[in-house]
Amino acid sequence: MPLDVSTLLNEKGKDLKLELVAGAKGLERKITVSDVNRPGLAFCGYFEHFPHERTQIIGNSEHAHLSALDENTQVKLLKKIFSYPDIPCCILTRKLPPPPSLISVLDECKVPLIRTELVSSSLIGDLIYYLDGKLAPTIKMHGVLASLYGLGVFILGKSGIGKSECALELVKRGHMLVADDVVNIKKRSGRVLMGSCLDLTKHLIEVRGLGIINIREIFGIGSILDHTQIELVIKLEEWQNIQEVDRFGAEEHCAEILDIEIPQVSIPVGPGRNLAVLVETAALNQRLKDEGCWTGKEFEAKIRKKIEEKNNGN
């Protein structure tokens, strides 16, 4: 979802030491991409492939080159750069003094000119991280998200199957709850899914018969986590609804969330099964798989080898 320049100033003005210098009438302009651009090539007159949809960063080298031009050339060049309708804003780093031509042109084009005392490299790193989080594709899904042995586990299943009770047992066993009922999922750069809790239900869990439980107050600060990367999906299914069970665990299954495939394990739910232990084991087994140790495939390979040896012996 696009971000207003005014929102950037309100939310990150203090952290990034941002101050508005000119172009106040353009504060409603939208930032649509997390990438930024240093318009050095544009200042030299090269406009092919100019990424005008990005936030423009003017650092030491761009400022020195612009200041070396005569005023008429500055105005002509700046008007060409900042006349694009989708250009969001311009940030001047190192608290450099803005040339009068820059102030006048950006006021005329209604493009916010922002100044910071940060150096360009520090600003760009922090700004991209912030924008990546704000502009990331987002989806809300029903389920439980917990961190087990440092692995983000997303537990799915129909209502009443025991997701929250399982999460409560996991917390009691020393793991951390991220979200219950509704999980907010963001697709971050690097094809990473980050899950978090809604503000309304933060640190809360609903258990049938007990009502709403405050995990933080009962189990302490070490039992909750604000967000985690989703690395494993566990789907709880009623035993009678599963047509076929992979006895070896050699098959690879994935869940697709926001066009990203995440390893998935289906666990049959039945009387007497300890779901918390099964989920813990699935998490540890996934850690082994991530390290290249896939027990199910290795066992299947041994069985096939034995069969081949027996057949060859006959």
N, C-alpha and C positions, 0 to 999 in steps of 0.2 A: 504494500500500500504506500503511495507517495507520501513524502514527508515535507511539511511546510518549512521554509527557512526560519520562520519565527519559532517553530518547535525546536529546531537545532539550537538556536540562541538561548531559549528558555531552559532546555534540558542540559546542554553541554557548555553554556556560556562561561560558567565558573571554572569547570574542570579544564577546558581548553583555552581559557583566558581570552574569550572572544568579545569584541566590542564593535558595534555598528558604526561605520564611518559615513556611509552615503547609501543612497538607493532605498530609503526607508519605505517608499511606496511599493516596493516589490517583495515585501516580506512574505506574501502569500504564494510566491513562486514555489514550485514543487521540485524536490529532489527525488529523482526516480531510480537512480543507480548508485551503488555504493562506491564505485570506482571514482577516482579523481584525476585531474589532468593538470600538468604544468604547461602553459601555452607558449613555451619557448619557440617552437617552430612557427606558430601563428604570428608571434612578434617579429619573426624574420620574413613574414609574407607568404609562408607555405600553409595553405588551408585544405589541401586534399586530405581526406580522412580525419578532419578536425572533430574531436569528440565533444561537441557543444552541449550535449546532454549531461555532461559531468560537472561537478563542482571544480572551478578553476582556481589553482593555487599559484600565487605569484611569490617567488622566493628571491633570494639575493641576485642570482644571475638574470632572471627575467626583469627584475626591477632596474638593475644596472643597464641592461640593453635598452629598455624603454626610456629611461632618463637620458640616454645618450642621443636620442632622436630629437629632431626639432618639434616644436609644439604642434604644428599643422599635421606632420606625419603621425605623431602620437594620436591625435584626435581621429584622424582618418582610419588608422589601424584599429583603435579601440572600438570605434563604432561598428566596424566590420565584424569584430569578434563578439561583441556583446549585444548585437542586434538580433541574434537568434532567439526566437520566442520561447524555446525550451531550456535556455541556459539558466541554471538555478541561482548561482551566486558566485562571488569572487572573494577569496581569502588572501590577505596580505600577511606574510609571516615576518618574524623577527622584529615586529613593531616598526617596520620600515615606514618612512614618511610617504604617504600617497601623493603622487604627482597631481597637480591641480587638474590636468586633463582627465585623469582617471576618475576623480571625484565628479567632475562635470558630466562626463559621458555616462557613467553609471547612474547618476541622478536622472539624466535625460532618458536613458533606456529602462529605468526602474528596475535595475539589477542591484541587489544588496551588496555593498562592499564592506567586508568584515576584516578587522585587523586582530592579530594575536601576537603575543611576545614569544611564542614557541618557535623553534626552528622548523623548517619544512619537514624534515624526516620524522620528527616526533609528532607533529600535527597530523601528517598523512597516515601514520600507523594507527593512531588513536581514532582518527575520524573514520577511516575505512572500517575499523572494528565496530564502531558505534553504528554506522550506517548499514553495515552488513546485518547487524542484529535487528535494526528497525525495519529494514526493507525486505527481510527474508520472507519467502513464501511460508504461510502459516496455516495449520489445520488443527481443529480440535477433535479429539477422539475419546470415546468412553473406554476406560480401563484403569489399571493401576500401574504406576511407574515407581520402581524402587532401585536402589543401588546395592548390588550384592557382590562382595569381594572386588569392588571397584568397577564392576560391569553394570551398565544401565540395562535393566530388564523391564520390558513393557508387557504386562499381563493382560490378556484379552479373554473374553468369554461373555456369554449371555448373562443378563441380570439374574441374580440369585444363585449363581453357580459356585460362589465362594471366593471371589477375587479379594474382597476387602478382608475377610477372615484370614485368608492366606497372607495378605500384607501385614495384618496385625501380628500374626505368628512370626513372620520374618523380622519385624521390628523387635519383637521380644527376644529373638535369637541374635540380635546385635546388628542387624542391617538397617539401612536408612530409607525412609519413605520420602518420595519426591511429590507424588500426586495421587489422589484417590478420586475415582468417579470420572472426572474430566481432565484430560491431559492436553496441554497446549504444546504443539510440536512445531518447531521451526527448522527450515532447511537452510543450513549455514554453508558458507563456501567450503570447498573441499568435499562436497557430497556427504555432509555430516548432519544427522538429525539430532536436535537438542530438544529435550522435553522438560516442561516446567509445570507448575501448578497455577491455577487461577487465583487471583488475590482473595476472592471470596472464600475459597476452600483451603487456603494455605495452612498446612500442618494439621488439617482435620481429616478424619476418616469416619465413614458411617458403617456401623456394624448392626445388623438386624438384631433387635432385642436389647441393645445397649444404647442405640441412638448415635449422636455425634460425639466422637472422642477427639480430644486435643492431644495429639501424639507428643508434641513438644513439652507440654506441661506434665504429662504423665511419665514419659520415658526420658525426657531431657533433650538438650540441644544436640547431642550426638546422634539422635535418632531421626533427624530430618535433614534434608538437602534441598536447596532451592531449585537446582536444575542438574541434569546429567545428560550425557550422550546416550542415545538409544542404540544398543549394540546387539540385543537379542529380544525377539518377540516370543512369548510363550502363550499359546492358545489353550485354554481349558475347555474341554469338550465332554459332554455326557457320554459315558462308556457305550451306551447302546446306539449312539449316533455315529460312532466311528466304524466305518465299513472295513477298514484294513489297517493294521498296525505294523509299522516297520520294526520288526523284532531285533534286527542288528543295529539300527541307527546309522546305516550306511548311506541312506538317501539324503540328499541335500534339499531342504525346503526353504523358501524365502517368502516374506511378506513385503509387499510394495507399498511404501508410504511416501507421498510427494515425489514419485518417480525414482525412489531410492530403494534398492532391495536390502532387506535386513534378514539375517538368519532367523528361521522360525522353527519352533518345536511344539508339537501338539501333545498335550498330556491328558489321557482319559481320567475323568473324575468318577470315583465310585466309593462305596462305603468302605471305611477302614484305610483308605489311602492318605498318607501324610503329605499334603500338597506342599507345605513349606519345605520339607526335606527334598521332595522331587524337584522343586524350583531351584533350590540351592545347588543340587547336583547338576541340573541342566546348565546353570550358570558356570559352574566349575568345568563342566565338560566343554562348554563353548570356549572357555579360556584355553583349554588344551588344544581345541581345533584351531584357534587363532595362532597357536604356536607351532602348528603343523602336525599335531598328534591326533589323528582321527581314529579312535579305537574301533568303531563299527566297520570302517572300511578296511582297516588292518586285519580284523578278525575274518571278514568276508574273504579277503585275499588269501588268508591261511586255509580256509575251508575249500576254496576253489583249487588251491595248490594241492591239497590232500586228495581231492577228487581226481585231478589230472594225474597225480602219481599213481593212484589206484587203477585208473583206466589204462595207463601206459604199462603198468605191471601185468595186467591181464592180457 
